[in-house]
Each structure stands twice: as C-alpha cells, then as structure tokens.
Amino acid sequence: MANQVVTRTYTASIGNQQQVSDDLDSLGFSASKLWNVGRWVCDRVWSEIGHIPGHNELTAYLKSHERYDDLHSQSSQRVLEELAEAFNGWYGKRHNGGTRANPPGYRKHGDEHPRSTVTFKNKGFKLDTEYERVRLSKGSNLKEYWSDFILCEYQTRPNVDLSTVESVQQVRAVWTGDGWELHFVCKVEIEVSESPGEKTVGVDLGINNFAALAYEDGHSELYPLNCLKQDDYYFSKRIARCDDSNSEQANRLNQKKSARRTHYFHTLSKHIVRRCVDEEVGTIVVGDLAGIREDEENGESKNWGKHGNLDLHSWAFDRFISMLAYKSEMEGVTVERVSERDTSKSCSCCGRTRKANRVERGLYVCDEYGTVANADVNGAENIRQKVSPNPHGEDRSNGWLAQPSTFLFDKETGAFAPQEQVTS
C-alpha cells in the first residue's frame, strides 16, 4: 500500500434550499447568458478570421461585458473555459474522423435560459466545516447592499467529512431538475494498492455489447446490454406518453432513468476493476470513441437500426470511462485510451485489414489466417495490442476469440454474474 493525493468530488444537499434557491437561480441563468455571449463571439471571430478563440482570448474579449460581472470573476472565467473546452472536444472529434460531430450550441430553450452549473474557485467561496456552511460569492451586478454572497447550509453523506480532506479546490452549484445541490472538488489522501500485475486487457465499448474484454493471456468476456436496453425502451415509452416533455412527470422519469444508468455504470466499472485484480492486470486499454456515430468510409451517420440508434445516443461512454479510471486508480491499475480506428476491420491474429471480414455485426472471419471470432472481442484484442502487441503469425490458439464468457447484470442481486447464474 502507498498513500497518494487524488482529486475526488463529493455531493452535498442544501439544507436551506428554499432560502437560497432564488439567488442560485439568478447565478445559473447568468452562467447560461455568459455562455451564449461567448458562443456568439466565437461565431463572429470564426467568420472574420477563421479562428476559434481560446478561453484566455474569450476572457480578454468579454471582461468588460456586463454579463461577465453577473458572476464572480473566477466563476465567469470557468464558464468561458468550459466553452473553450467544448470547442476543443468538438475539434478533436472532427480531427479523429467524426465528420458529423456538432460544435457546442447555445444554452436556450425557446425564450428561456436553462440553469447552468456555476463553479466557485478558491477566491469565490469560504467554507465553514464546523457549522457545515459555505459562502458563495455573487457577481457585482447581482450584489445588493444587504447580500454580497449566498450562505448555503450543506449536508454530505455520513461517510464524508470535509474537515478531514487535504483541501477543497472548487465548489459547484448544480441544478438537478428538482433543486440545487453542491459538489465539492477536493484533494484527498488515499491508500493506493500496488499494481496487481503487468498484464493488459483491451476494452471495446459498443452498442450491442456494452463492453467486450480481451485479456493478454487468451480469454475474453462480454457484457451485453440486457437491463440497460430494457430501461431505455421502458422510460422512452413512458416519457413519450407525457403531455409535455418538460413536464414535472417527464423530468422525474428522466431522472429515474439517469439514476438507473448511473448505477449500472458504477456496478460494471467496479466489477471490471475487480476482474482485473483477480487476473493480475495492471493496464486497461480502452478505445477512444470519437467518431463512433460516423461511418469510417463516407462520414455519414451510421445506421444501427431503430433500436441501435436509440441506444447509441443515450449512452454516456466518457462518463463510464471516468468511473473506470478512478476506481482503477485505487487498485493500482492504469487506464489508457487509444484510437479505435480500423480495430473493427483488422484481424487480431494476422493484422490484415479488410472490411469484408466483418461478416455481420457479431461475427468476424479472416480467411487468410483462419480466424473465426466474436467481432467485439476481436476489436477488444486489437485495442489491447496497441499497447501490448503480440507478434503476428505466432503459434497462438484463437479459439477464445469466438467463445467469450458472458456476464449479465442480475437485478435481484444488483451485481454482475456469469450468464448461467443470473435469474432475472
């Protein structure tokens, strides 16, 4: 075991929600307005000189704008940083082949602005852990002679004590759909296990099997979307029956659907990390999913069929990988991202790339080497070999590529188990 300082985010409820909600609403609306002003500036600069300004340039452009002073200066800077990061993410997807990726849009629903997350850095908040209160600074435009700040009473989970953390780096006010909550971004010292081994595993994330794993020592696993698909179909139909997609009933259904998906991601990421420890895996190699919605040949949107498209656009792949990364960190396992380009078309045994080898979505056949494989497992093995390659042509059985073990989420136990043991 070794001690290591890591970043963790702790969620807290607001005890005096009724007293502070109006002030937090004002800040949330102001953050959306500033985002939209920055988005408009990006459009103008791009049309004039063909350049998208970074956050330092945006701050210089907008420092004198009245919307900038609606928030504390550090909070305004963070809004513009998020906008610049969104543009960088969009540009990265386009650069990696995602030709139909869309740039960040405006934050507006008709004539109304949504409540955006407001981030308070070290000069924008003052924390009192003894009385569990935090003081959040307003912008100069929203200050009144009797109220220069918002005083929130917070309550964390029973196992979280903010007085024991190394330091609180940021406080975020986040609108959940029903009310505001606080996220404390902290530096925390934790015990980190030694790496369980030097082996690698490749992880291919997809729309049929959520995850396919290929281990270095020659075995594989599939994690189909049994309960997640059921939830998507069930909640989508329930929401479609609502009179208004923004109604209270529709919002509750969306929140329940999101909570169930979050639980699925947490449970699966925890299970995969535990499997890696058991198999003495020290490195998880995950495919970078930029461009997953586009066809590699012509840049058109992929057509996965009615249910495939529904599933694909409802997933939060990046969120899952983030969960996998921080759970792995505590067990001494590292997570590396690599490009997925050509991993679905290449033979993991001989390296030959040929689109026709993917006979159908679930089957990969290579006539040259005699490989018959589950297509997702073949992709996972190609992803793994980008970090720990096997010499092509070596005498290595490939039967495991076609016969992966299958794990399903068991609703009765709330955990993943081999398919033959799952009862629901």
Number of C-alpha atoms within 10 A of each C-alpha: 12 9 10 14 14 15 15 16 17 15 17 18 17 20 15 12 16 9 13 16 16 11 14 24 18 15 25 23 21 25 29 23 22 25 24 19 19 24 20 14 17 21 15 14 13 13 11 9 8 11 12 18 18 16 19 12 13 21 21 10 13 19 15 10 13 12 19 27 20 23 29 26 20 16 26 25 23 19 24 26 18 13 23 23 15 15 21 16 16 20 16 15 21 17 12 16 18 23 21 16 19 12 14 15 13 15 19 14 8 6 6 10 17 17 24 20 21 25 26 26 22 12 13 20 22 17 18 13 13 8 9 16 17 19 16 23 25 26 21 15 13 18 15 10 5 6 12 15 19 18 18 23 19 19 17 17 10 6 6 13 13 19 13 10 15 14 14 21 16 17 25 20 23 19 18 12 12 10 14 21 19 25 18 21 18 20 17 17 15 15 13 18 16 14 19 17 16 11 16 25 28 31 29 28 24 20 19 20 17 19 22 27 29 29 21 20 10 14 19 25 22 24 23 20 19 15 16 19 17 11 17 19 13 12 17 16 11 13 19 11 11 14 10 12 13 11 12 13 15 20 17 15 17 18 15 14 17 17 12 16 21 16 12 20 20 16 17 23 21 19 16 19 23 16 12 23 17 11 17 16 23 22 24 26 25 24 24 21 20 22 22 20 20 18 16 16 8 9 14 13 17 14 11 15 8 8 13 15 15 16 18 16 10 11 17 12 15 12 13 18 20 13 17 25 18 18 20 26 18 19 20 21 27 19 18 15 17 14 14 22 19 15 23 25 21 21 30 28 23 17 16 15 15 13 13 11 20 20 12 11 12 15 16 26 20 23 9 9 14 12 21 20 24 24 25 30 33 34 30 31 33 30 32 30 19 17 17 17 13 17 12 13 10 9 8 11 10 17 13 17 26 21 16 19 15 17 19 22 24 18 12 9 11 11 16 21 17 15 16 9 11 16 12 11
